Amino acid sequence: MRNKKQFPKWARDFRLFCAEHDLTVAEISEYTGISMTAIGCYRTGKKRPGLKSCKKIKDGIGFDMYHSLYLSYQEEESECLKQG
């Protein structure tokens, strides 16, 4: 299992939101129409959701995945600029 620090920020945000709202992978899948396998990959950061999945997640459980991805990328870009 990967260390928490190795999860992308957007995946950590998603996991935290789900934990705060006591949402299981099965419930998220039911509310969003996204497979449990895909949800599991999003929670671990193994796979990034596309725009359609971001919309389904926001509509289904209220988590703005698109916004979280955007903020995460902004932070990554800022870190790269500092290092470069």
Backbone as a chain_set.jsonl record, in Angstrom:
{"seq": "MRNKKQFPKWARDFRLFCAEHDLTVAEISEYTGISMTAIGCYRTGKKRPGLKSCKKIKDGIGFDMYHSLYLSYQEEESECLKQG", "coords": {"N": [[0.838, -1.188, 0.0], [0.436, 2.259, -0.724], [2.134, 5.079, 0.693], [0.464, 7.706, 2.452], [1.345, 10.265, 1.726], [2.135, 9.923, -0.847], [-0.12, 9.875, -2.373], [-1.867, 11.715, -4.84], [-2.815, 15.156, -4.352], [-5.5, 15.732, -5.035], [-6.66, 13.206, -4.873], [-6.334, 12.651, -2.168], [-7.977, 14.672, -1.151], [-10.444, 13.803, -2.119], [-10.71, 11.324, -0.806], [-10.806, 12.248, 1.85], [-13.154, 13.815, 1.822], [-15.039, 11.787, 1.329], [-14.694, 10.223, 3.626], [-15.436, 12.066, 5.621], [-18.12, 12.287, 5.049], [-19.01, 9.785, 5.454], [-19.089, 7.921, 3.3], [-19.122, 5.007, 1.433], [-17.279, 3.072, -0.989], [-19.054, 1.565, -2.492], [-21.452, 2.988, -2.087], [-20.81, 5.462, -3.245], [-20.46, 4.652, -5.862], [-23.06, 3.801, -6.448], [-24.498, 6.237, -6.206], [-23.324, 7.792, -8.166], [-23.108, 6.355, -10.519], [-20.772, 5.378, -11.463], [-18.318, 2.854, -11.839], [-17.347, 0.66, -9.134], [-14.709, -0.12, -9.228], [-13.462, 1.936, -10.71], [-13.968, 4.101, -8.974], [-12.454, 3.264, -6.778], [-9.915, 3.45, -7.921], [-9.769, 6.203, -8.314], [-9.792, 7.065, -5.685], [-7.313, 6.251, -4.779], [-5.625, 7.525, -6.422], [-4.63, 6.293, -8.639], [-5.814, 6.529, -11.044], [-6.994, 9.221, -12.981], [-10.041, 10.983, -12.964], [-12.119, 11.639, -15.807], [-13.748, 14.422, -17.479], [-16.526, 13.813, -17.664], [-16.841, 11.951, -15.6], [-16.085, 13.545, -13.439], [-18.226, 15.331, -13.401], [-20.345, 13.547, -12.833], [-19.593, 12.733, -10.277], [-19.738, 15.139, -8.845], [-22.473, 15.752, -9.189], [-23.578, 13.469, -8.046], [-22.547, 13.084, -5.369], [-21.723, 15.514, -4.452], [-19.083, 16.365, -4.324], [-16.635, 18.405, -5.684], [-14.8, 17.36, -7.946], [-13.484, 18.191, -10.258], [-12.676, 20.815, -9.639], [-10.972, 20.254, -7.511], [-8.983, 18.758, -8.822], [-8.001, 20.754, -10.507], [-6.944, 22.64, -8.639], [-4.985, 21.048, -7.501], [-3.265, 20.602, -9.669], [-2.426, 23.209, -10.09], [-0.894, 23.634, -7.788], [1.098, 21.708, -8.189], [2.317, 22.717, -10.497], [3.29, 25.111, -9.537], [5.178, 24.174, -7.688], [6.966, 22.926, -9.439], [7.94, 25.135, -10.852], [9.274, 26.466, -8.819], [11.326, 24.674, -8.294], [12.666, 24.575, -10.713]], "CA": [[0.0, 0.0, 0.0], [1.235, 3.467, -0.832], [2.128, 6.033, 1.783], [-0.503, 8.776, 2.22], [1.982, 11.398, 1.082], [2.313, 9.623, -2.259], [-1.374, 10.088, -3.081], [-2.018, 13.093, -5.325], [-3.647, 15.972, -3.466], [-6.912, 15.581, -5.38], [-7.109, 11.908, -4.363], [-6.46, 12.816, -0.705], [-9.181, 15.48, -0.93], [-11.597, 12.933, -2.391], [-10.788, 10.365, 0.305], [-11.216, 12.979, 3.038], [-14.572, 14.14, 1.641], [-15.805, 10.55, 1.491], [-14.628, 9.847, 5.04], [-16.233, 13.031, 6.381], [-19.533, 12.053, 4.758], [-19.25, 8.343, 5.67], [-19.459, 7.317, 2.021], [-18.36, 3.844, 1.02], [-17.075, 2.973, -2.438], [-20.308, 1.064, -3.057], [-22.427, 4.076, -2.093], [-20.386, 6.435, -4.252], [-20.762, 4.031, -7.147], [-24.515, 3.832, -6.614], [-24.955, 7.621, -6.365], [-22.718, 8.438, -9.34], [-23.175, 5.517, -11.714], [-19.392, 5.04, -11.828], [-18.008, 1.542, -11.281], [-16.586, 0.636, -7.882], [-13.297, -0.212, -9.593], [-13.014, 3.29, -11.06], [-13.98, 4.894, -7.739], [-11.278, 2.843, -6.023], [-8.728, 4.027, -8.58], [-9.761, 7.641, -8.044], [-9.455, 7.262, -4.265], [-5.883, 5.997, -4.567], [-4.862, 8.343, -7.358], [-4.094, 5.468, -9.725], [-6.475, 6.954, -12.281], [-7.667, 10.517, -12.884], [-11.346, 10.973, -13.634], [-12.339, 12.558, -16.91], [-14.767, 15.447, -17.234], [-17.833, 13.189, -17.429], [-16.829, 11.369, -14.26], [-16.08, 14.668, -12.492], [-19.605, 15.82, -13.319], [-21.142, 12.535, -12.14], [-19.222, 12.768, -8.858], [-20.313, 16.358, -8.264], [-23.932, 15.599, -9.164], [-23.978, 12.335, -7.208], [-22.213, 13.186, -3.944], [-21.448, 16.902, -4.097], [-17.652, 16.688, -4.299], [-16.221, 19.025, -6.941], [-13.54, 16.72, -8.332], [-12.824, 19.026, -11.263], [-12.029, 21.91, -8.923], [-9.869, 19.671, -6.747], [-7.929, 18.452, -9.79], [-7.444, 22.03, -10.948], [-6.103, 23.175, -7.563], [-3.845, 20.146, -7.357], [-2.343, 20.879, -10.766], [-1.856, 24.534, -9.842], [0.149, 23.446, -6.781], [2.199, 20.975, -8.817], [2.986, 23.635, -11.399], [4.015, 26.075, -8.686], [6.342, 23.455, -7.162], [7.912, 22.73, -10.546], [8.547, 26.419, -11.136], [10.198, 26.758, -7.719], [12.478, 23.774, -8.414], [13.319, 24.784, -11.995]], "C": [[0.878, 1.245, 0.0], [1.084, 4.326, 0.421], [1.155, 7.154, 1.434], [0.098, 9.945, 1.456], [2.176, 11.164, -0.411], [1.013, 9.773, -3.054], [-1.387, 11.515, -3.62], [-2.98, 13.86, -4.416], [-5.132, 15.786, -3.761], [-7.476, 14.258, -4.86], [-7.265, 11.969, -2.841], [-7.714, 13.613, -0.371], [-10.442, 14.628, -1.098], [-11.793, 11.942, -1.248], [-11.303, 11.046, 1.57], [-12.701, 13.329, 2.973], [-15.429, 12.907, 1.904], [-15.83, 10.108, 2.95], [-15.501, 10.767, 5.892], [-17.731, 12.81, 6.2], [-19.919, 10.576, 4.89], [-19.741, 7.645, 4.409], [-18.548, 6.144, 1.704], [-18.192, 3.872, -0.498], [-18.371, 2.513, -3.106], [-21.363, 2.162, -3.125], [-22.089, 5.12, -3.153], [-20.725, 5.921, -5.641], [-22.259, 4.103, -7.446], [-25.012, 5.25, -6.922], [-24.459, 8.271, -7.651], [-22.885, 7.652, -10.629], [-21.8, 5.148, -12.248], [-19.045, 3.72, -11.151], [-17.193, 1.654, -9.991], [-15.089, 0.559, -8.161], [-12.738, 1.158, -9.912], [-12.955, 4.179, -9.823], [-12.757, 4.547, -6.894], [-9.992, 3.415, -6.606], [-8.639, 5.525, -8.35], [-9.323, 7.904, -6.604], [-7.966, 7.069, -3.992], [-5.006, 6.819, -5.495], [-4.248, 7.552, -8.491], [-4.653, 5.897, -11.076], [-7.139, 8.297, -12.019], [-9.01, 10.427, -13.579], [-11.389, 11.981, -14.772], [-13.45, 13.546, -16.563], [-16.141, 14.857, -16.932], [-17.915, 12.607, -16.025], [-16.814, 12.457, -13.19], [-17.495, 15.196, -12.293], [-20.489, 14.831, -12.56], [-20.86, 12.546, -10.64], [-19.838, 13.999, -8.19], [-21.828, 16.232, -8.137], [-24.373, 14.531, -8.161], [-23.714, 12.512, -5.724], [-21.837, 14.601, -3.511], [-19.982, 17.281, -4.009], [-17.243, 17.22, -5.661], [-14.83, 18.521, -7.325], [-12.775, 17.579, -9.335], [-12.048, 20.161, -10.591], [-10.822, 21.394, -8.133], [-8.694, 19.313, -7.653], [-7.22, 19.734, -10.222], [-6.5, 22.605, -9.89], [-4.844, 22.343, -7.377], [-2.806, 20.424, -8.444], [-1.677, 22.239, -10.605], [-0.698, 24.423, -8.838], [1.359, 22.724, -7.372], [3.006, 21.887, -9.734], [3.834, 24.64, -10.615], [5.283, 25.432, -8.123], [7.41, 23.25, -8.242], [8.65, 24.014, -10.875], [9.575, 26.798, -10.057], [11.484, 25.931, -7.863], [13.314, 24.078, -9.661], [13.942, 26.109, -12.081]], "O": [[1.927, 1.28, 0.642], [0.06, 4.302, 1.104], [1.024, 7.521, 0.267], [-0.576, 10.551, 0.624], [2.365, 12.121, -1.163], [1.045, 9.794, -4.285], [-0.96, 12.436, -2.924], [-3.856, 13.265, -3.787], [-5.937, 15.691, -2.835], [-8.636, 14.194, -4.454], [-8.212, 11.41, -2.288], [-8.433, 13.282, 0.571], [-11.383, 14.73, -0.311], [-12.913, 11.744, -0.777], [-12.139, 10.489, 2.281], [-13.424, 13.158, 3.954], [-16.428, 12.979, 2.62], [-16.865, 9.67, 3.452], [-16.219, 10.304, 6.779], [-18.52, 13.113, 7.095], [-21.011, 10.17, 4.491], [-20.696, 6.869, 4.452], [-17.325, 6.287, 1.709], [-18.885, 4.612, -1.196], [-18.739, 3.019, -4.166], [-22.091, 2.261, -4.113], [-22.968, 5.6, -3.869], [-21.217, 6.665, -6.489], [-22.666, 4.426, -8.562], [-25.853, 5.435, -7.802], [-25.091, 9.191, -8.17], [-22.811, 8.223, -11.717], [-21.681, 4.655, -13.37], [-19.437, 3.492, -10.006], [-16.451, 2.615, -9.788], [-14.289, 1.115, -7.408], [-11.657, 1.514, -9.441], [-11.995, 4.928, -9.643], [-12.099, 5.438, -6.357], [-9.091, 3.817, -5.869], [-7.541, 6.063, -8.206], [-8.578, 8.846, -6.335], [-7.425, 7.669, -3.064], [-3.781, 6.81, -5.369], [-3.424, 8.083, -9.236], [-4.043, 5.66, -12.118], [-7.765, 8.5, -10.979], [-9.112, 9.858, -14.665], [-10.769, 13.042, -14.703], [-14.016, 13.497, -15.472], [-16.843, 15.341, -16.045], [-18.93, 12.75, -15.343], [-17.456, 12.312, -12.149], [-17.914, 15.474, -11.169], [-21.299, 15.241, -11.728], [-21.772, 12.388, -9.829], [-20.393, 13.905, -7.096], [-22.398, 16.567, -7.099], [-25.408, 14.669, -7.509], [-24.547, 12.139, -4.898], [-21.652, 14.852, -2.32], [-19.664, 18.416, -3.653], [-17.474, 16.569, -6.68], [-13.821, 19.175, -7.061], [-11.551, 17.68, -9.261], [-10.899, 20.427, -10.941], [-9.774, 22.04, -8.101], [-7.539, 19.54, -7.292], [-5.992, 19.784, -10.291], [-5.382, 23.011, -10.21], [-3.766, 22.88, -7.124], [-1.608, 20.474, -8.165], [-0.505, 22.407, -10.942], [0.349, 25.044, -9.021], [2.503, 23.082, -7.091], [4.236, 21.835, -9.744], [4.956, 24.964, -11.004], [6.338, 26.065, -8.084], [8.605, 23.386, -7.982], [9.851, 23.99, -11.147], [10.617, 27.379, -10.36], [12.582, 26.418, -7.591], [14.526, 23.863, -9.667], [14.538, 26.445, -13.105]]}, "num_chains": 1, "name": "protein.A"}
